[in-house]
């Protein structure tokens, strides 16, 4: 690129690329894209964004194109990589001066310098760090700040590299600059504190910004720059100084007040100090041991004593709680059960913790956590009144404990309670005792306190198992509280129903459940809509709700099913939050799953509403996932009646499993599951149900983790209507299978082969014809002695089906294989039988073992010398199979084939058993026609041997039998006795 003329045309293109007019914007972007690989382009960009006279948005865009170019073309091995000469020039130009006046552009320049440093520093760019350090020392405020900003981003980027060699280079860098970084931080900190004391906030703000950047550098150097930081006096000195500085900055925050211009950055500074401690603790727990005592003293002082009053703010409290929590539960600080096996550091840390967490300290922490940090705030109570549904959603936020005060307090409470339960159980029980009986509805403080204490009892349910008679407490206290109808008492009603949910899988007699269902029903029927929404939401949002517990008894719940299901459906219609609808659907799904077919009389309204909800949730894929889950349970509950849902159900499956549709990313897994259960419960195939299979080819090509479900769907189609299915899709399915077999693991190969085996089982003639391209590989696998036992077993199952149920196809395939292999048919047949006999032990399923015996016996009678030569092996397999399937009647001393099925019976179900699906019934009917279940192996062996004897004559047959081991002959005669 001609540098003289290039600047003006690139500048013009960048200017046009900032236009709001797409007719101007698009051509300019295309032109810039073409220039990305042109030599000299990035040098022009450097000159443009370093020219402070140009428009800010143009310079900003130049920086972004430069930054993106580093990712694509800076590495030497990259296509169209920048030349070494241009990179040398660019590196020099990037650090010529640090005087960018625009903050956003300065940050982007610092980031792109760090990107180059990640690739080139220190080997190709040894001058970077010395120049940054020299610039940081300068007296010009802007230059000092920009250099410090760049120094931070470079340090941050180099610290993030994880290869051992890169870590050693960073450690070398850290040891060389750590003293300077400490003095820089200390200097800027002192400047800020002096200026803030002098009430010079304008100047102090600049110093605070530089203090923040220098501390960020120190944080990365301290955490990632030393392999054994405890041996470096400067590192440990800095960490000890953190507590002193934290105290000073907290005091500053008290002095400046909430309206100060410094307040926001001051709080960021305080949080950054806590991050230094937390990061160091996480990465160097053993090196942190000398800091445990001081950390606990500091955190507990500010959180649980008057020292923190008027000083602390929410995020600082959260950080301090996390600090205590990690120290309490850190495995490196716990001795082994056998003390002699413990490391000295673990014993030392445990000793420090034990000395600190005295009975009075733990008591105060426990009481304060519950009585101070568990309390609902005025903002939360106001939100409850104004928007109860949003409040309920907010209350159950995912990983919020790291960032939100009360959830974090709850986690800390649980960790401390678990580790020091002997001390804290009496403390919590005493708090419960003080709140016995109904609370005055006019005393809002006592109501909030009871809510907090009940919250603690619910959280610590497992720890309190031996100390609380929950059944008595429920009957004597909690039940009465649920029946207090006053509007203000909704706080306690909500908490009690949650509390029961926490305890129900810990200690709650099943006899009390009907009483609980009565209470839930009354709460959901509360005429106060807000209360009803909240109570139902809390029940729904509880993962241990009564309908979702492992001791659930259907007969106890059935009297309440119609009412509760109807109210849940009403709630589903009334709520508006996507998350709440998902939770309601979750409970509805649980109810349907538990009561199964007994839900059928009550689902009419839900069935009519779900299509509307699906349409409304077009922008909410997670809600659609919840709808899919509900449909899965609904189809299972409806059984064959699910056919009435086809007009809605099949388009939903179609969309969810179509990989060309963007929503499939979210819906595919549940959509496949719904597809499968729909097939399993469908009474008959329909053209629409058959048409959905057009989605399968692309799904099989994905080879994703859903492949197993895809195979199950294929099998379900085979059981449902093999003829229609194979005639429409066998060709495309066979192509997909051929592609899969080239890439999948042995386990995947088995899944493919099982589909072929089922096809042969369901339709021996059509299945063999349709999957013919796959079968030669099966034959070769047997003859060659496939090494993987499960694959070999499946090969033999497939060949057994063909040999037994489609002998003409087997003969033609044998002829084809002989021609392809240039071998005689008898030679191939003999090799196959010999390998079959040799690898019979690979087959573990009794059904397949019997099938193998039937298949090889089907070769008899025969005058073929090869088959007669393998006669001994065939008898050997037959006797083994007889041992597998024959049971002896002790009264008559006769044997019976235990695999025989004479007729189909509807099974008698116990309460816990699910009724059979339509597919289960189809499998049973198919088994009645399957030789494995319809042919007596004992009778078959006898008839085949008799036919062979008739063909050969008694004398020749006797000679043939002499080739069989005498013990096998004796066992065979025993099995055939009486025939």
QUIURWO-V136564 format. One record per residue. N is the residue number from 0. SS is DSSP state (~ for helix, > for strand, _ for the rest). Layout:
n->[N | N]
ss->[SS | SS]
This chain:
n->[0 | 1 | 2 | 3 | 4 | 5 | 6 | 7 | 8 | 9 | 10 | 11 | 12 | 13 | 14 | 15 | 16 | 17 | 18 | 19 | 20 | 21 | 22 | 23 | 24 | 25 | 26 | 27 | 28 | 29 | 30 | 31 | 32 | 33 | 34 | 35 | 36 | 37 | 38 | 39 | 40 | 41 | 42 | 43 | 44 | 45 | 46 | 47 | 48 | 49 | 50 | 51 | 52 | 53 | 54 | 55 | 56 | 57 | 58 | 59 | 60 | 61 | 62 | 63 | 64 | 65 | 66 | 67 | 68 | 69 | 70 | 71 | 72 | 73 | 74 | 75 | 76 | 77 | 78 | 79 | 80 | 81 | 82 | 83 | 84 | 85 | 86 | 87 | 88 | 89 | 90 | 91 | 92 | 93 | 94 | 95 | 96 | 97 | 98 | 99 | 100 | 101 | 102 | 103 | 104 | 105 | 106 | 107 | 108 | 109 | 110 | 111 | 112 | 113 | 114 | 115 | 116 | 117 | 118 | 119 | 120 | 121 | 122 | 123 | 124 | 125 | 126 | 127 | 128 | 129 | 130 | 131 | 132 | 133 | 134 | 135 | 136 | 137 | 138 | 139 | 140 | 141 | 142 | 143 | 144 | 145 | 146 | 147 | 148 | 149 | 150 | 151 | 152 | 153 | 154 | 155 | 156 | 157 | 158 | 159 | 160 | 161 | 162 | 163 | 164 | 165 | 166 | 167 | 168 | 169 | 170 | 171 | 172 | 173 | 174 | 175 | 176 | 177 | 178 | 179 | 180 | 181 | 182 | 183 | 184 | 185 | 186 | 187 | 188 | 189 | 190 | 191 | 192 | 193 | 194 | 195 | 196 | 197 | 198 | 199 | 200 | 201 | 202 | 203 | 204 | 205 | 206 | 207 | 208 | 209 | 210 | 211 | 212 | 213 | 214 | 215 | 216 | 217 | 218 | 219 | 220 | 221 | 222 | 223 | 224 | 225 | 226 | 227 | 228 | 229 | 230 | 231 | 232 | 233 | 234 | 235 | 236 | 237 | 238 | 239 | 240 | 241 | 242 | 243 | 244 | 245 | 246 | 247 | 248 | 249 | 250 | 251 | 252 | 253 | 254 | 255 | 256 | 257 | 258 | 259 | 260 | 261 | 262 | 263 | 264 | 265 | 266 | 267 | 268 | 269 | 270 | 271 | 272 | 273 | 274 | 275 | 276 | 277 | 278 | 279 | 280 | 281 | 282 | 283 | 284 | 285 | 286 | 287 | 288 | 289 | 290 | 291 | 292 | 293 | 294 | 295 | 296 | 297 | 298 | 299 | 300 | 301 | 302 | 303 | 304 | 305 | 306 | 307 | 308 | 309 | 310 | 311 | 312 | 313 | 314 | 315 | 316 | 317 | 318 | 319 | 320 | 321 | 322 | 323 | 324 | 325 | 326 | 327 | 328 | 329 | 330 | 331 | 332 | 333 | 334 | 335 | 336 | 337 | 338 | 339 | 340 | 341 | 342 | 343 | 344 | 345 | 346 | 347 | 348 | 349 | 350 | 351 | 352 | 353 | 354 | 355 | 356 | 357 | 358 | 359 | 360 | 361 | 362 | 363 | 364 | 365 | 366 | 367 | 368 | 369 | 370 | 371 | 372 | 373 | 374 | 375 | 376 | 377 | 378 | 379 | 380 | 381 | 382 | 383 | 384 | 385 | 386 | 387 | 388 | 389 | 390 | 391 | 392 | 393 | 394 | 395 | 396 | 397 | 398 | 399 | 400 | 401 | 402 | 403 | 404 | 405 | 406 | 407 | 408 | 409 | 410 | 411 | 412 | 413 | 414 | 415 | 416 | 417 | 418 | 419 | 420 | 421 | 422 | 423 | 424 | 425 | 426 | 427 | 428 | 429 | 430 | 431 | 432 | 433 | 434 | 435 | 436 | 437 | 438 | 439 | 440 | 441 | 442 | 443 | 444 | 445 | 446 | 447 | 448 | 449 | 450 | 451 | 452 | 453 | 454 | 455 | 456 | 457 | 458 | 459 | 460 | 461 | 462 | 463 | 464 | 465 | 466 | 467 | 468 | 469 | 470 | 471 | 472 | 473 | 474 | 475 | 476 | 477 | 478 | 479 | 480 | 481 | 482 | 483 | 484 | 485 | 486 | 487 | 488 | 489 | 490 | 491 | 492 | 493 | 494 | 495 | 496 | 497 | 498 | 499 | 500 | 501 | 502 | 503 | 504 | 505 | 506 | 507 | 508 | 509 | 510 | 511 | 512 | 513 | 514 | 515 | 516 | 517 | 518 | 519 | 520 | 521 | 522 | 523 | 524 | 525 | 526 | 527 | 528 | 529 | 530 | 531 | 532 | 533 | 534 | 535 | 536 | 537 | 538 | 539 | 540 | 541 | 542 | 543 | 544 | 545 | 546 | 547 | 548 | 549 | 550 | 551 | 552 | 553 | 554 | 555 | 556 | 557 | 558 | 559 | 560 | 561 | 562 | 563 | 564 | 565 | 566 | 567 | 568 | 569 | 570 | 571 | 572 | 573 | 574 | 575 | 576 | 577 | 578 | 579 | 580 | 581 | 582 | 583 | 584 | 585 | 586 | 587 | 588 | 589 | 590 | 591 | 592 | 593 | 594 | 595 | 596 | 597 | 598 | 599 | 600 | 601 | 602 | 603 | 604 | 605 | 606 | 607 | 608 | 609 | 610 | 611 | 612 | 613 | 614 | 615 | 616 | 617 | 618 | 619 | 620 | 621 | 622 | 623 | 624 | 625 | 626 | 627 | 628 | 629 | 630 | 631 | 632 | 633 | 634 | 635 | 636 | 637 | 638 | 639 | 640 | 641 | 642 | 643 | 644 | 645 | 646 | 647 | 648 | 649 | 650 | 651 | 652 | 653 | 654 | 655 | 656 | 657 | 658 | 659 | 660 | 661 | 662 | 663 | 664 | 665 | 666 | 667 | 668 | 669 | 670 | 671 | 672 | 673 | 674 | 675 | 676 | 677 | 678 | 679 | 680 | 681 | 682 | 683 | 684 | 685 | 686 | 687 | 688 | 689 | 690 | 691 | 692 | 693 | 694 | 695 | 696 | 697 | 698 | 699 | 700 | 701 | 702 | 703 | 704 | 705 | 706 | 707 | 708 | 709 | 710 | 711 | 712 | 713 | 714 | 715 | 716 | 717 | 718 | 719 | 720 | 721 | 722 | 723 | 724 | 725 | 726 | 727 | 728 | 729 | 730 | 731 | 732 | 733 | 734 | 735 | 736 | 737 | 738 | 739 | 740 | 741 | 742 | 743 | 744 | 745 | 746 | 747 | 748 | 749 | 750 | 751 | 752 | 753 | 754 | 755 | 756 | 757 | 758 | 759 | 760 | 761 | 762 | 763 | 764 | 765 | 766 | 767 | 768 | 769 | 770 | 771 | 772 | 773 | 774 | 775 | 776 | 777 | 778 | 779 | 780 | 781 | 782 | 783 | 784 | 785 | 786 | 787 | 788 | 789 | 790 | 791 | 792 | 793 | 794 | 795 | 796 | 797 | 798 | 799 | 800 | 801 | 802 | 803 | 804 | 805 | 806 | 807 | 808 | 809 | 810 | 811 | 812 | 813 | 814 | 815 | 816 | 817 | 818 | 819 | 820 | 821 | 822 | 823 | 824 | 825 | 826 | 827 | 828 | 829 | 830 | 831 | 832 | 833 | 834 | 835 | 836 | 837 | 838 | 839 | 840 | 841 | 842 | 843 | 844 | 845 | 846 | 847 | 848 | 849 | 850 | 851 | 852 | 853 | 854 | 855 | 856 | 857 | 858 | 859 | 860 | 861 | 862 | 863 | 864 | 865 | 866 | 867 | 868 | 869 | 870 | 871 | 872 | 873 | 874 | 875 | 876 | 877 | 878 | 879 | 880 | 881 | 882 | 883 | 884 | 885 | 886 | 887 | 888 | 889 | 890 | 891 | 892 | 893 | 894 | 895 | 896 | 897 | 898 | 899 | 900 | 901 | 902 | 903 | 904 | 905 | 906 | 907 | 908 | 909 | 910 | 911 | 912 | 913 | 914 | 915 | 916 | 917 | 918 | 919 | 920 | 921 | 922 | 923 | 924 | 925 | 926 | 927 | 928 | 929 | 930 | 931 | 932 | 933 | 934 | 935 | 936 | 937 | 938 | 939 | 940 | 941 | 942 | 943 | 944 | 945 | 946 | 947 | 948 | 949 | 950 | 951 | 952 | 953 | 954 | 955 | 956 | 957 | 958 | 959 | 960 | 961 | 962 | 963 | 964 | 965 | 966 | 967 | 968 | 969 | 970 | 971 | 972 | 973 | 974 | 975 | 976 | 977 | 978]
ss->[_ | _ | ~ | ~ | ~ | ~ | ~ | ~ | ~ | ~ | ~ | ~ | ~ | ~ | ~ | ~ | ~ | _ | _ | _ | _ | ~ | ~ | ~ | ~ | ~ | ~ | ~ | ~ | ~ | ~ | ~ | ~ | ~ | ~ | _ | _ | _ | _ | _ | ~ | ~ | ~ | ~ | ~ | ~ | ~ | ~ | ~ | _ | _ | _ | _ | _ | _ | ~ | ~ | ~ | ~ | ~ | ~ | ~ | ~ | ~ | ~ | ~ | ~ | ~ | ~ | ~ | ~ | ~ | ~ | _ | _ | _ | _ | _ | _ | _ | _ | _ | _ | ~ | ~ | ~ | ~ | ~ | ~ | ~ | ~ | ~ | ~ | ~ | _ | _ | _ | _ | _ | _ | _ | _ | ~ | ~ | ~ | ~ | ~ | ~ | ~ | ~ | ~ | ~ | ~ | ~ | ~ | ~ | ~ | ~ | ~ | ~ | _ | _ | _ | _ | _ | _ | ~ | ~ | ~ | ~ | ~ | ~ | ~ | ~ | ~ | ~ | _ | _ | _ | _ | ~ | ~ | ~ | ~ | ~ | ~ | ~ | ~ | ~ | ~ | ~ | ~ | ~ | ~ | ~ | ~ | ~ | ~ | ~ | _ | _ | _ | _ | ~ | ~ | ~ | ~ | ~ | ~ | ~ | ~ | ~ | ~ | ~ | ~ | ~ | ~ | ~ | ~ | ~ | ~ | ~ | ~ | ~ | ~ | ~ | ~ | ~ | ~ | ~ | ~ | ~ | ~ | ~ | ~ | ~ | ~ | _ | _ | _ | ~ | ~ | ~ | ~ | ~ | ~ | ~ | ~ | ~ | ~ | ~ | ~ | ~ | ~ | ~ | ~ | ~ | ~ | ~ | ~ | ~ | ~ | ~ | ~ | _ | _ | _ | _ | ~ | ~ | ~ | _ | ~ | ~ | ~ | ~ | ~ | ~ | ~ | ~ | ~ | ~ | ~ | ~ | ~ | ~ | ~ | ~ | ~ | ~ | ~ | ~ | ~ | ~ | ~ | ~ | _ | _ | _ | _ | _ | _ | ~ | ~ | ~ | ~ | ~ | ~ | ~ | ~ | ~ | ~ | ~ | ~ | ~ | ~ | ~ | ~ | ~ | ~ | ~ | ~ | ~ | _ | _ | _ | _ | _ | ~ | ~ | ~ | ~ | ~ | ~ | ~ | ~ | ~ | ~ | ~ | ~ | ~ | ~ | ~ | ~ | _ | ~ | ~ | ~ | _ | _ | _ | _ | _ | ~ | ~ | ~ | ~ | ~ | ~ | ~ | ~ | ~ | ~ | ~ | ~ | ~ | ~ | ~ | ~ | _ | ~ | ~ | ~ | _ | _ | _ | _ | _ | ~ | ~ | ~ | _ | _ | ~ | ~ | ~ | ~ | ~ | ~ | ~ | ~ | ~ | ~ | ~ | ~ | ~ | _ | _ | ~ | ~ | ~ | ~ | ~ | ~ | ~ | ~ | ~ | ~ | ~ | ~ | ~ | ~ | ~ | _ | _ | _ | _ | ~ | ~ | ~ | ~ | ~ | ~ | ~ | ~ | ~ | _ | ~ | ~ | ~ | ~ | ~ | ~ | ~ | ~ | _ | _ | _ | _ | ~ | ~ | ~ | _ | _ | ~ | ~ | ~ | ~ | ~ | ~ | ~ | ~ | ~ | ~ | ~ | ~ | ~ | ~ | ~ | _ | ~ | ~ | ~ | ~ | ~ | ~ | ~ | ~ | ~ | ~ | ~ | ~ | ~ | _ | _ | _ | _ | _ | _ | _ | _ | _ | _ | ~ | ~ | ~ | ~ | ~ | ~ | ~ | ~ | ~ | ~ | ~ | ~ | ~ | ~ | ~ | ~ | _ | _ | _ | _ | _ | _ | _ | _ | _ | _ | ~ | ~ | ~ | ~ | ~ | ~ | ~ | ~ | ~ | ~ | ~ | ~ | ~ | _ | _ | _ | _ | ~ | ~ | ~ | ~ | ~ | ~ | ~ | ~ | ~ | ~ | ~ | ~ | ~ | ~ | ~ | ~ | ~ | _ | _ | _ | _ | _ | _ | ~ | ~ | ~ | ~ | ~ | ~ | ~ | ~ | ~ | ~ | ~ | ~ | ~ | ~ | ~ | _ | _ | _ | _ | ~ | ~ | ~ | ~ | ~ | ~ | ~ | ~ | ~ | ~ | ~ | ~ | ~ | _ | _ | _ | _ | ~ | ~ | ~ | _ | _ | _ | _ | _ | ~ | ~ | ~ | ~ | ~ | ~ | ~ | ~ | ~ | ~ | ~ | ~ | ~ | ~ | ~ | ~ | ~ | ~ | ~ | ~ | ~ | _ | _ | _ | ~ | ~ | ~ | ~ | ~ | ~ | ~ | ~ | ~ | ~ | ~ | ~ | ~ | ~ | ~ | ~ | ~ | ~ | ~ | ~ | ~ | ~ | ~ | ~ | ~ | _ | ~ | ~ | ~ | ~ | ~ | ~ | ~ | ~ | ~ | ~ | ~ | ~ | ~ | _ | _ | _ | _ | ~ | ~ | ~ | ~ | ~ | ~ | ~ | ~ | ~ | ~ | ~ | ~ | ~ | ~ | ~ | ~ | ~ | ~ | ~ | ~ | ~ | ~ | ~ | ~ | ~ | ~ | ~ | ~ | ~ | ~ | ~ | ~ | ~ | ~ | ~ | ~ | _ | _ | _ | _ | _ | _ | _ | ~ | ~ | ~ | ~ | ~ | ~ | ~ | ~ | ~ | ~ | ~ | ~ | ~ | ~ | ~ | ~ | ~ | ~ | _ | _ | _ | _ | _ | ~ | ~ | ~ | ~ | ~ | ~ | ~ | ~ | ~ | ~ | ~ | ~ | ~ | ~ | ~ | ~ | _ | _ | _ | _ | ~ | ~ | ~ | ~ | ~ | ~ | ~ | ~ | ~ | ~ | ~ | ~ | ~ | ~ | ~ | ~ | ~ | ~ | ~ | ~ | ~ | ~ | ~ | ~ | ~ | ~ | ~ | ~ | ~ | ~ | ~ | ~ | ~ | ~ | ~ | ~ | ~ | _ | _ | ~ | ~ | ~ | ~ | ~ | ~ | ~ | ~ | ~ | ~ | ~ | ~ | ~ | ~ | ~ | ~ | ~ | _ | ~ | ~ | ~ | ~ | ~ | ~ | ~ | _ | ~ | ~ | ~ | ~ | ~ | ~ | ~ | ~ | ~ | ~ | ~ | ~ | ~ | _ | _ | _ | _ | ~ | ~ | ~ | ~ | ~ | ~ | ~ | ~ | ~ | ~ | ~ | ~ | ~ | ~ | ~ | ~ | ~ | _ | ~ | ~ | ~ | ~ | ~ | ~ | ~ | ~ | ~ | ~ | ~ | ~ | ~ | ~ | ~ | _ | _ | _ | ~ | ~ | ~ | ~ | ~ | ~ | ~ | ~ | ~ | ~ | ~ | ~ | ~ | ~ | _ | ~ | ~ | ~ | _ | _ | _ | ~ | ~ | ~ | ~ | ~ | ~ | ~ | ~ | ~ | ~ | ~ | ~ | _ | _ | _ | _ | _ | _ | _ | ~ | ~ | ~ | ~ | ~ | _ | ~ | ~ | ~ | ~ | ~ | ~ | ~ | ~ | ~ | ~ | ~ | ~ | ~ | ~ | ~ | > | > | > | > | _ | _ | _ | _ | > | > | > | > | _ | _ | _ | _ | _ | _ | _ | _ | _ | _ | _ | _ | _ | _ | _ | _ | _ | _ | _ | _ | ~ | ~ | ~ | ~ | ~ | ~ | ~ | ~ | ~ | ~ | ~ | ~ | _ | ~ | ~ | ~ | ~ | _ | _ | ~ | ~ | ~ | ~ | ~ | ~ | ~ | ~ | ~ | ~ | ~ | ~ | ~ | ~ | ~ | ~ | _ | ~ | ~ | ~ | ~ | ~ | ~ | ~ | ~ | _ | _ | _ | _ | ~ | ~ | ~ | ~ | ~ | ~ | ~ | ~ | ~ | ~ | _ | _ | _ | _]
